Amino acid sequence: MKRIFSTFLIGALCCGLFLVPGCNPQDEQNGQLDAENPTVIEVWHYYNGPQKMAFDALVSEFNETMGLEKGIVVETIGQGSVNDLTEKVVDAANKKVGMGEIPEIFAAYADTAYQIDQMGLVADIGQYMTEEELAQYIPEYLEEGRIGEGSKLKIFPTAKSTEVFMLNQTDWDKFAQATGASTDALSTIEGLTKTAQAYYEWTDSLTPEPNDGKAFFGRDAMANYMIIGCKQLGTEIFQVTDGKVSLNCDQEILRKLWDNFYIPYINGYFAHYGRFRSDDAKTGDLIALVGSTSGAAYFPDHVVVNDEESYPIEVSVLPTPCFENGTKVAVQQGAGMVVSKTDEKRERASLEFLKWFTQEERNIAFSIESGYLPVKTAANDAELLLSALDQLEPSAVTENLKVSMPVAVETVNEYELYTSKAFENGTNARAVLENSMIDKAKADRDAIVELMAGGMSREEAIAQYDTDENFDAWFAQLKEDLDEAVNS
């Protein structure tokens, strides 16, 4: 009914069917909202499943309350995945045939927002917010939204995420009881690497067959490992000023990243099988992972051994490990909302909705049902989030969120939150970091397994790839690929 009403309203306004006393074309110019002549705002997003349901419910609430009072009607259109959404926004911005106009609001990551901003199509939303309002938001979230020349605020933070370390506590306890392993070691990346080796060797010892140990760990979002790892160790791989990027590939730092991912991977201590590492945890192919807080709800509550056998597991959540002697830096991620440059009335209406949406109570409601984190400082409170979670029906999803949310809030409050600034071709450069090390690690691990199948010892097979020359070749290729990506 909302969509029917909004469609009729748009048509009626365009055709002049509503002749309202006092309606003046000047209202469009001075930006005054009018409850008698509602302004229709279209929002494109990529939310699906529980996230879409939570978002749509809040939009309906807005339309029936503040929207009705101020004369704003918000329509939402899901555009599939975030990649689908990005493609459609870019096509609309480029006036591709059949795409229609770019919407008043669209969800976007910083690189997409930067691309559209370079076309002159993004509004400066800072002009519609007071200093007092801005001070309520987590500073790093606002900083990410300041893009382009002059660093004006172009992205409104609505829901964010960071990363956490998730552990199959049930299988960990068996390992810890047998070996004396402690989760204290998992606070650093170097400790994680050593623990993963110990887990492989312990599981290998449980069978008479040699070299059949199991992987301990995997991670989603390799680009985060590369970007945040460099930042923890003192450098920004992408140094951005006014949208212009300088590449900073520190060989010593990248060698440390290599030694703590590529090397354990080719040894079989780390693994990467399914689309997400939660898939690998469900099959028992690994028992620990680093993933987004927005994906924490999907960590399994059972390990499926085969079609006929499975067993329940408990989950523990820890902060994401940092490098020894590095600074405590964690990734901040999650798309924000971009307001298109239209006219003052529609821009102002868009900001009224976004401010309403991020008020503490509503932002918490959206966060706990979608797995995201609130964007205001006052709302990032573990007790508030847990209290809200207690109001939901018990389920495996809510139980995972109950253990992950406090750790996520601790990360937001105690770590430096970081994401690289937007720049031209930033998406391409990030794709290089996403694939460069993991693709080589997987290919070389497969080659090592083949050598072992042919009769070579495990030590000899690994020694073929655990060399300075192999790292140097990868490092040179990484620099070449990044240079090509940012200058294409």
NORBEL-V797564 format. One record per residue. N is the residue number from 1. OMEGA is omega in degrees with one decimal (none if undefined). NEAR is the number of other C-alpha atoms within 10 Angstrom. Layout:
n=N omega=OMEGA near=NEAR
n=N omega=OMEGA near=NEAR
This chain:
n=1 omega=179.2 near=6
n=2 omega=-179.5 near=13
n=3 omega=178.8 near=12
n=4 omega=179.9 near=8
n=5 omega=-177.2 near=11
n=6 omega=179.2 near=18
n=7 omega=177.7 near=13
n=8 omega=-178.3 near=12
n=9 omega=179.0 near=19
n=10 omega=-179.3 near=14
n=11 omega=-178.8 near=12
n=12 omega=179.1 near=13
n=13 omega=-178.7 near=14
n=14 omega=-176.3 near=10
n=15 omega=179.2 near=9
n=16 omega=-178.1 near=10
n=17 omega=179.7 near=10
n=18 omega=177.5 near=13
n=19 omega=-173.3 near=10
n=20 omega=177.7 near=10
n=21 omega=177.7 near=7
n=22 omega=179.1 near=9
n=23 omega=-173.5 near=13
n=24 omega=177.4 near=9
n=25 omega=179.2 near=8
n=26 omega=179.5 near=9
n=27 omega=179.6 near=15
n=28 omega=-175.0 near=15
n=29 omega=-177.5 near=11
n=30 omega=173.7 near=11
n=31 omega=-178.5 near=15
n=32 omega=175.6 near=16
n=33 omega=-174.0 near=20
n=34 omega=-179.0 near=17
n=35 omega=-179.9 near=13
n=36 omega=-179.6 near=16
n=37 omega=-172.0 near=17
n=38 omega=174.5 near=21
n=39 omega=-177.3 near=24
n=40 omega=-179.6 near=20
n=41 omega=178.5 near=19
n=42 omega=-179.2 near=17
n=43 omega=173.0 near=20
n=44 omega=-179.2 near=24
n=45 omega=-179.8 near=25
n=46 omega=-177.1 near=20
n=47 omega=177.1 near=20
n=48 omega=176.0 near=15
n=49 omega=-177.6 near=8
n=50 omega=179.7 near=13
n=51 omega=179.4 near=18
n=52 omega=179.9 near=19
n=53 omega=-179.7 near=15
n=54 omega=-179.5 near=18
n=55 omega=-179.1 near=21
n=56 omega=179.7 near=17
n=57 omega=-179.6 near=11
n=58 omega=176.4 near=18
n=59 omega=177.4 near=20
n=60 omega=178.4 near=16
n=61 omega=178.5 near=14
n=62 omega=-177.5 near=19
n=63 omega=-176.9 near=19
n=64 omega=-177.2 near=14
n=65 omega=-176.0 near=13
n=66 omega=178.8 near=15
n=67 omega=178.7 near=23
n=68 omega=-178.2 near=16
n=69 omega=-174.0 near=15
n=70 omega=-178.2 near=19
n=71 omega=178.8 near=19
n=72 omega=174.7 near=27
n=73 omega=-179.6 near=26
n=74 omega=173.6 near=23
n=75 omega=-179.9 near=18
n=76 omega=177.7 near=19
n=77 omega=175.1 near=15
n=78 omega=-176.7 near=16
n=79 omega=179.0 near=18
n=80 omega=-179.4 near=14
n=81 omega=178.7 near=13
n=82 omega=177.2 near=17
n=83 omega=176.2 near=12
n=84 omega=-179.6 near=13
n=85 omega=-179.5 near=19
n=86 omega=-179.4 near=22
n=87 omega=-178.1 near=14
n=88 omega=177.0 near=17
n=89 omega=-179.8 near=24
n=90 omega=178.6 near=17
n=91 omega=178.9 near=17
n=92 omega=179.1 near=17
n=93 omega=179.4 near=20
n=94 omega=178.9 near=14
n=95 omega=176.7 near=13
n=96 omega=-176.5 near=12
n=97 omega=176.6 near=8
n=98 omega=-175.9 near=8
n=99 omega=-177.4 near=14
n=100 omega=-176.1 near=11
n=101 omega=172.7 near=13
n=102 omega=-176.1 near=22
n=103 omega=177.8 near=20
n=104 omega=178.9 near=23
n=105 omega=172.8 near=24
n=106 omega=176.7 near=24
n=107 omega=-178.2 near=26
n=108 omega=167.8 near=25
n=109 omega=-171.9 near=20
n=110 omega=-177.7 near=28
n=111 omega=177.3 near=21
n=112 omega=178.2 near=23
n=113 omega=179.1 near=30
n=114 omega=-179.2 near=26
n=115 omega=-179.9 near=20
n=116 omega=178.7 near=19
n=117 omega=178.8 near=20
n=118 omega=177.6 near=15
n=119 omega=178.2 near=10
n=120 omega=-172.6 near=12
n=121 omega=-176.8 near=17
n=122 omega=-179.4 near=22
n=123 omega=170.9 near=21
n=124 omega=-174.3 near=19
n=125 omega=178.8 near=21
n=126 omega=-178.3 near=17
n=127 omega=-179.0 near=10
n=128 omega=-177.6 near=13
n=129 omega=177.8 near=14
n=130 omega=176.7 near=9
n=131 omega=178.8 near=8
n=132 omega=178.1 near=8
n=133 omega=-179.1 near=10
n=134 omega=-176.9 near=13
n=135 omega=-178.9 near=12
n=136 omega=-175.5 near=15
n=137 omega=177.7 near=19
n=138 omega=-170.4 near=20
n=139 omega=-178.3 near=14
n=140 omega=179.1 near=16
n=141 omega=176.6 near=24
n=142 omega=-177.8 near=19
n=143 omega=178.6 near=18
n=144 omega=-176.9 near=24
n=145 omega=178.6 near=26
n=146 omega=-173.0 near=22
n=147 omega=175.0 near=24
n=148 omega=-177.4 near=22
n=149 omega=-179.7 near=12
n=150 omega=178.0 near=10
n=151 omega=175.9 near=15
n=152 omega=-176.8 near=16
n=153 omega=-175.5 near=21
n=154 omega=179.6 near=27
n=155 omega=179.7 near=30
n=156 omega=179.7 near=25
n=157 omega=-179.8 near=26
n=158 omega=178.0 near=25
n=159 omega=-175.1 near=24
n=160 omega=174.8 near=20
n=161 omega=171.0 near=23
n=162 omega=179.6 near=22
n=163 omega=174.8 near=28
n=164 omega=177.4 near=26
n=165 omega=-177.4 near=24
n=166 omega=-171.2 near=27
n=167 omega=169.5 near=24
n=168 omega=-173.3 near=24
n=169 omega=-177.8 near=17
n=170 omega=-179.3 near=15
n=171 omega=174.0 near=17
n=172 omega=-178.0 near=21
n=173 omega=177.9 near=14
n=174 omega=179.3 near=12
n=175 omega=-177.3 near=17
n=176 omega=-179.8 near=14
n=177 omega=-177.3 near=10
n=178 omega=-171.3 near=10
n=179 omega=-176.1 near=12
n=180 omega=-179.8 near=9
n=181 omega=-179.1 near=17
n=182 omega=177.4 near=13
n=183 omega=176.2 near=13
n=184 omega=-179.1 near=10
n=185 omega=-175.8 near=15
n=186 omega=178.2 near=21
n=187 omega=178.4 near=17
n=188 omega=179.1 near=17
n=189 omega=177.7 near=19
n=190 omega=177.2 near=20
n=191 omega=175.9 near=19
n=192 omega=179.3 near=23
n=193 omega=179.5 near=23
n=194 omega=179.3 near=15
n=195 omega=179.5 near=20
n=196 omega=176.6 near=25
n=197 omega=179.9 near=21
n=198 omega=179.8 near=18
n=199 omega=177.6 near=24
n=200 omega=-177.5 near=20
n=201 omega=178.4 near=18
n=202 omega=179.3 near=16
n=203 omega=175.8 near=16
n=204 omega=-177.7 near=16
n=205 omega=-176.1 near=14
n=206 omega=-178.7 near=11
n=207 omega=178.9 near=11
n=208 omega=-179.3 near=8
n=209 omega=178.8 near=9
n=210 omega=171.6 near=11
n=211 omega=177.0 near=18
n=212 omega=175.6 near=15
n=213 omega=-176.9 near=21
n=214 omega=176.7 near=22
n=215 omega=179.0 near=25
n=216 omega=-162.9 near=27
n=217 omega=169.8 near=30
n=218 omega=178.4 near=25
n=219 omega=168.1 near=20
n=220 omega=172.2 near=18
n=221 omega=178.2 near=16
n=222 omega=178.7 near=20
n=223 omega=176.7 near=19
n=224 omega=178.7 near=23
n=225 omega=-177.4 near=19
n=226 omega=-175.9 near=20
n=227 omega=-177.8 near=22
n=228 omega=177.0 near=26
n=229 omega=177.3 near=26
n=230 omega=-179.3 near=24
n=231 omega=177.7 near=23
n=232 omega=-176.1 near=21
n=233 omega=167.3 near=21
n=234 omega=179.8 near=13
n=235 omega=173.4 near=16
n=236 omega=-179.1 near=21
n=237 omega=172.8 near=20
n=238 omega=177.1 near=24
n=239 omega=-170.0 near=16
n=240 omega=174.1 near=15
n=241 omega=-179.4 near=16
n=242 omega=175.5 near=14
n=243 omega=179.4 near=19
n=244 omega=-172.8 near=15
n=245 omega=168.5 near=19
n=246 omega=179.4 near=13
n=247 omega=-179.2 near=15
n=248 omega=-178.8 near=13
n=249 omega=-180.0 near=18
n=250 omega=-173.0 near=14
n=251 omega=-179.1 near=13
n=252 omega=179.8 near=10
n=253 omega=-179.5 near=18
n=254 omega=174.8 near=18
n=255 omega=178.4 near=16
n=256 omega=176.1 near=16
n=257 omega=177.7 near=21
n=258 omega=-177.2 near=19
n=259 omega=-176.8 near=16
n=260 omega=168.4 near=19
n=261 omega=-178.4 near=24
n=262 omega=-176.3 near=26
n=263 omega=176.1 near=20
n=264 omega=179.9 near=21
n=265 omega=-177.4 near=24
n=266 omega=175.5 near=24
n=267 omega=-179.1 near=24
n=268 omega=-179.5 near=22
n=269 omega=174.7 near=26
n=270 omega=179.8 near=27
n=271 omega=-175.6 near=26
n=272 omega=-173.9 near=20
n=273 omega=-176.7 near=13
n=274 omega=179.5 near=13
n=275 omega=177.4 near=9
n=276 omega=-178.1 near=17
n=277 omega=173.9 near=25
n=278 omega=174.0 near=27
n=279 omega=179.6 near=18
n=280 omega=176.1 near=23
n=281 omega=-179.2 near=27
n=282 omega=179.0 near=22
n=283 omega=179.5 near=18
n=284 omega=-179.1 near=21
n=285 omega=169.6 near=23
n=286 omega=-177.5 near=26
n=287 omega=179.4 near=27
n=288 omega=-179.8 near=29
n=289 omega=166.1 near=26
n=290 omega=179.7 near=24
n=291 omega=-178.4 near=23
n=292 omega=174.4 near=25
n=293 omega=178.4 near=25
n=294 omega=176.6 near=27
n=295 omega=-176.9 near=18
n=296 omega=-178.6 near=25
n=297 omega=-174.5 near=21
n=298 omega=175.0 near=17
n=299 omega=-171.2 near=23
n=300 omega=172.4 near=23
n=301 omega=174.7 near=18
n=302 omega=167.3 near=17
n=303 omega=-179.4 near=21
n=304 omega=-178.1 near=16
n=305 omega=176.8 near=13
n=306 omega=-176.9 near=8
n=307 omega=-174.8 near=6
n=308 omega=-173.3 near=6
n=309 omega=174.2 near=8
n=310 omega=177.3 near=14
n=311 omega=-178.0 near=10
n=312 omega=176.9 near=10
n=313 omega=170.8 near=15
n=314 omega=-178.7 near=15
n=315 omega=170.7 near=21
n=316 omega=-179.8 near=15
n=317 omega=-179.4 near=24
n=318 omega=173.2 near=21
n=319 omega=177.4 near=21
n=320 omega=-178.9 near=24
n=321 omega=174.7 near=21
n=322 omega=176.2 near=22
n=323 omega=175.5 near=22
n=324 omega=179.4 near=14
n=325 omega=175.0 near=9
n=326 omega=178.0 near=14
n=327 omega=-179.0 near=15
n=328 omega=-179.9 near=19
n=329 omega=177.1 near=24
n=330 omega=-179.0 near=28
n=331 omega=165.9 near=24
n=332 omega=-176.7 near=22
n=333 omega=-176.7 near=23
n=334 omega=-179.4 near=19
n=335 omega=171.5 near=23
n=336 omega=179.5 near=24
n=337 omega=179.4 near=24
n=338 omega=178.4 near=32
n=339 omega=-179.5 near=27
n=340 omega=176.5 near=25
n=341 omega=-178.0 near=19
n=342 omega=172.8 near=14
n=343 omega=-173.1 near=14
n=344 omega=-176.3 near=18
n=345 omega=-178.7 near=17
n=346 omega=176.8 near=23
n=347 omega=179.4 near=21
n=348 omega=177.7 near=19
n=349 omega=178.7 near=24
n=350 omega=179.9 near=27
n=351 omega=176.8 near=18
n=352 omega=179.4 near=17
n=353 omega=-176.0 near=19
n=354 omega=176.2 near=17
n=355 omega=178.6 near=14
n=356 omega=-177.2 near=17
n=357 omega=-176.2 near=20
n=358 omega=169.1 near=22
n=359 omega=-166.2 near=17
n=360 omega=-174.0 near=19
n=361 omega=-177.9 near=16
n=362 omega=180.0 near=14
n=363 omega=174.6 near=21
n=364 omega=179.6 near=26
n=365 omega=178.4 near=18
n=366 omega=-176.3 near=26
n=367 omega=-173.9 near=26
n=368 omega=178.5 near=23
n=369 omega=-177.8 near=22
n=370 omega=-179.5 near=24
n=371 omega=177.8 near=26
n=372 omega=179.1 near=27
n=373 omega=176.9 near=26
n=374 omega=-174.9 near=30
n=375 omega=177.8 near=27
n=376 omega=-178.0 near=23
n=377 omega=-177.0 near=15
n=378 omega=-177.9 near=13
n=379 omega=178.6 near=23
n=380 omega=-178.3 near=22
n=381 omega=-174.9 near=17
n=382 omega=-178.9 near=16
n=383 omega=178.1 near=13
n=384 omega=-178.7 near=14
n=385 omega=179.6 near=23
n=386 omega=176.9 near=17
n=387 omega=178.1 near=11
n=388 omega=177.9 near=17
n=389 omega=180.0 near=21
n=390 omega=-179.6 near=12
n=391 omega=-178.8 near=8
n=392 omega=175.0 near=11
n=393 omega=179.8 near=9
n=394 omega=177.5 near=10
n=395 omega=177.1 near=9
n=396 omega=179.9 near=14
n=397 omega=-178.2 near=17
n=398 omega=177.8 near=20
n=399 omega=176.6 near=16
n=400 omega=179.8 near=23
n=401 omega=180.0 near=29
n=402 omega=179.2 near=21
n=403 omega=-177.4 near=18
n=404 omega=-175.9 near=25
n=405 omega=179.4 near=28
n=406 omega=179.3 near=20
n=407 omega=178.4 near=21
n=408 omega=178.9 near=28
n=409 omega=177.0 near=21
n=410 omega=179.4 near=14
n=411 omega=-179.7 near=23
n=412 omega=-174.1 near=23
n=413 omega=-172.2 near=14
n=414 omega=-179.7 near=12
n=415 omega=166.3 near=15
n=416 omega=179.1 near=15
n=417 omega=-173.2 near=20
n=418 omega=165.0 near=21
n=419 omega=-179.8 near=21
n=420 omega=-179.8 near=21
n=421 omega=-178.8 near=23
n=422 omega=175.1 near=28
n=423 omega=-179.2 near=25
n=424 omega=-177.5 near=20
n=425 omega=178.8 near=18
n=426 omega=178.4 near=23
n=427 omega=178.8 near=16
n=428 omega=-179.9 near=18
n=429 omega=178.8 near=21
n=430 omega=178.3 near=21
n=431 omega=176.7 near=14
n=432 omega=179.4 near=19
n=433 omega=179.9 near=20
n=434 omega=-169.0 near=19
n=435 omega=-168.7 near=14
n=436 omega=-175.3 near=18
n=437 omega=-176.3 near=20
n=438 omega=179.6 near=18
n=439 omega=179.3 near=12
n=440 omega=179.9 near=14
n=441 omega=-179.5 near=24
n=442 omega=-179.4 near=17
n=443 omega=-178.2 near=11
n=444 omega=174.6 near=20
n=445 omega=178.1 near=22
n=446 omega=179.3 near=13
n=447 omega=178.2 near=17
n=448 omega=178.1 near=25
n=449 omega=178.9 near=18
n=450 omega=177.8 near=13
n=451 omega=178.5 near=17
n=452 omega=177.9 near=17
n=453 omega=178.8 near=11
n=454 omega=174.9 near=9
n=455 omega=179.1 near=9
n=456 omega=178.0 near=14
n=457 omega=-179.9 near=14
n=458 omega=-178.2 near=16
n=459 omega=-179.9 near=11
n=460 omega=-178.5 near=13
n=461 omega=-179.5 near=20
n=462 omega=-179.0 near=21
n=463 omega=177.4 near=11
n=464 omega=-172.7 near=13
n=465 omega=179.2 near=19
n=466 omega=-176.0 near=17
n=467 omega=175.5 near=11
n=468 omega=-178.2 near=10
n=469 omega=179.5 near=10
n=470 omega=176.7 near=11
n=471 omega=-177.5 near=18
n=472 omega=-180.0 near=13
n=473 omega=178.2 near=10
n=474 omega=-178.3 near=16
n=475 omega=179.1 near=20
n=476 omega=179.2 near=12
n=477 omega=178.5 near=13
n=478 omega=180.0 near=17
n=479 omega=179.3 near=15
n=480 omega=-178.9 near=11
n=481 omega=179.0 near=16
n=482 omega=179.7 near=22
n=483 omega=178.8 near=14
n=484 omega=-178.7 near=14
n=485 omega=-175.5 near=18
n=486 omega=-177.4 near=19
n=487 omega=-178.7 near=11
n=488 omega=none near=9
